[in-house]
Structure formats: structure tokens, C-alpha cells
Amino acid sequence: MNKFLYLRQIDMNLIILTFNSKMMKLAYIKKFVGIFTLCLICSAGIFAQEKNDAISLFNQGVEFMKANDPKALETFEKCVAVCEQIGDSAADIKSKAVSVIPDLYYKKAFNTLTVDKNIPLAVKEIRSTIQVAEKYSDTSVKENSEKLLVQAYTNMASGYVAAKESEKAIQAFDSVLMINPNHMPSLYNKALMYRGLDNAAKFGESIDVYIGKLKATGDTAKIAQANKIARDYYRIAGGKANQANKLTEALASLNTALKYGSDNSVHYQLASVYNKQKKFALAAENALKGLSLEPQDTPEAKAKYYYELGTAQAGLGKTTEACESLKNAMYGPFLNAAKAQRTNMKCQ
């Protein structure tokens, strides 16, 4: 009688692996995988023994997995290696082992991030999980691993922000954006990091990308918030440059600020800069714009615009108008300066 290898498959309970992270707000429900214990009825010869080894490893992996033992992963991988040596006759065993390996990689990485909170190690393990998922064409595990990797880099960035290591935080946010270019929190926080570093060029570049992505979503509230953040940054930078008499630099910052919307304070600073440059027509124009945008309808609030307007009108030779504007500027910190100009101009 010829000797044949007979395999009998006995159904076991379906095993469901469920992972949930409140931190990530992600629910990961493992696909149902049929786990079968493979029993050898009779075997003979070298090939039969090798297949018997594969079956034994598979069954050990099942038991380890049921016991939540981390040795399950390495056991299933050994099983796959043996099956690959055997060839086609062990394809069914290999297929069953392969069906659980990506999930076990994911579980390991998930626990490293959420339980052990070892972010650097978790990043390495998640990347390994993605490679395994790609190798075995498990799109579900790949997608969930990419989400987990985003969470890992976000946590890493938060740690760097807390430690005031802005450059490293930016690198972590960039790592997130390489995975998901539309990750809005990373785009926003990256811009804030550049603002903190006072890197005007990089801040502008980053906030523009963020605003562009927001426009696609139609989130008008966040668009307005982002524009204000950018406008305030360049307005403050322009004001500082103006105080330091770096007038060209001041104009560059203030005009950039206007790209993000009109602002009374920006126009006031522009009026001041243009008066210093003796560009009186532009100074008057901006003083009037600032005055029209001033939210407080009080003489004290309007005094600064009238002072710059009066100075510009005086420079243009419009003495009567200048005297009237400077009269309206005689409040608060502008009182003495406006009074002195009116005296010099012999205003009535």
C-alpha cells in the first residue's frame, strides 16, 4: 500500500482581536480569522515530517495566541518559514499563518505605544508592521498602522513642544505630514513652531499651506483665526522694525500682514513709516484707512491716526487740514507732540 499524507482540519472557535485607543480615538476591530488546528493522522518520509513540523508550529502559535503570549508571533513566522521550504503542499498551512501575522505585529506596536508609551520603539515597530502588511497584502492592517504611526509622531511632537525643542517638534510634524499631507493639526502646529522661532519666511509658507487646506474644507471660523494669527505676527514684526527705524523691513512685514486682511493697526504703522520716508500721500491714505477701521469711537482711540494724518498733510503743504487733524490728535500720548506741531505751524 502506497504511503500518503492525510491531514484533517478541525474547526476551533473564531478568535477576535480587538484593539481600542481613547488617546487616538481610533477603533481597530480585527477581521475574523478562522483558526484551525491541524492534526496529522499518519505521515512518513522527510517531506511528511517537515509538514508535520509546520503543523506543530501552527498549533503552538494558536495556543500562544489564545493565551495572549507574545511568542505567538515568532511561532507563526517560524511556521511560514518551514512552509516556504516545503513548497506548494504546505500552502494551506502558510495561508492560515499569514492571515494572523500582520495583526500580531499591529498588536505589539499598539501596546508599545499606548501601554508602554515607548514612542521611539513604537515607531520602529509600526514601520515593521506596515512592511509586513504590505508583504502579505493586508490593506486593513496597513491603514490602521499608518494611523497609529501618525499618533506616535503626534505624541512625539507634543513631547518636544513641552520641552521647548521646536526644531525637533517641526521634524516630528513633518513626519506626520509625510504620511498624511492633510493632517490639519500638524500643519497648524508646525506654523506655530516657526512663529515661535521668529522664522518669518517659514511661518508664512506653513500658514499659507494651512489656510489653503482650510479653504478646501470651507471652515470659515478656522480660516479667520489663521488669518488673524498671520496678520498679527507680521504686524508686530513691522511695528518692531518701524521702532528700530528699519523702514524697508517694516514695510515688507506690514504689507505682508495686509495679505491676511485689513487691520487698523497695520494701516497706522504704514502711515508712520511712510511719514518717516516723506511719502506723505501714502501716509495720509493709510492714516485715513486706519481711522475708518478703528473699532473704538473715542477721541483717545482716534488720536494716533489723526497725528499721522496731520503730519502727512503738513508734509503735503495742506496747512489748514493739518491743523485740524492735529487738533483731533491732542489726546493721551499724542497731546504734547500734536500741540508742538500746531505751535510750529502757527495753527489758530
Secondary structure, DSSP 8 states (H G I E B T S, - for coil): -----EEEEEE---B--EEEETTTTEEEE---B--EEEEEEE--HHHHHHHHHHHHHHHHHHHHHHTT-THHHHHHHHHHHHHHHH-GGGHHHHHHHHTTHHHHHHHHHHHHHHTS--HHHHHHHHHHHHHHHHHTT-HHHHHHHHHHHHHHHHHHHHHHHHTT-HHHHHHHHHHHHHH-TT-HHHHHHHHHHHHHTT-HHHHHHHHHHHHHHHHHHT-HHHHHHHHHHHHHHHHHHHHHHHHTT-HHHHHHHHHHHHTT---HHHHHHHHHHHHHTT-HHHHHHHHHHHHHH-S--SHHHHHHHHHHHHHHHHHTT-HHHHHHHHHHT-SGGGHHHHHHHHHHTT--
